[in-house]
Amino acid sequence: MPKGEVLLVSGSFRRGSHNAALLRAAANALPGGVTHEWLTGIAALPLYSEDDDGERPPLAVEELRRAIAAAEAVLIATPEYNGSVPGGLKNAIDWASRPFPANALRDKPVAVIGASTGIFGAIWAQAELRKSLRTAGARVVDADLAVGGAHDAFLPSGELRDPGLATGLRDLVAVLVAAAFEPLLTDGH
């Protein structure tokens, strides 16, 4: 297996975020040789404006685009705010989707998961986020995971309490890693 990196992106900025906990559990499921980094700085991004997106976009935008471009794959965990994607996360996707079509997300393997305290596990936000990512040119993997009742979903160890969800998370991580590395393996790298 080639060495590589998965970029972990939490759509929640809250300390004690259930989505950050879900990403930590996902990081523990990564196979040997595959590392992870956390995307930081989403909260520092200015609201997207084409006027600000010229030859010298804001530093936070350059760092966002550089982090996405450097990763072999991206795993995003989103909460659901008012039945949709949180504004800060959507803003980050808008910045990352430019310049179109040659942006950092273009053909990048991406998976979307989500956790919420409600029973549906952010399924609407996940669906909308997948649509935005596909429109930006990302290669969104055909796998999903919705963790409802997130306030009770994790053991003190950080693992998911429900064995079915834990298996689903491991399977999703495997699909994302395969999407990122199988093209490299078939190209002889």
Buried (B, 14 or more C-beta within 10 A) or exposed (E): EEEBBBBBBBBBBEEEBBBBBBBBBBBBBBEEEBEBBBBEBBEEBEEBEEEEBEEEBBEBBEBBBEBBBEBBBBBBBBBBBEEBBBEBBBBBBBBBBBEEEEBBBBEBBBBBBBBBBBEBBBBBBBBBBBEBBEEBBBBBBEBBBBBBBBEEBBEEEEBBBBEEBBEBBBEBBBBBBBBBBEBEEEEEE
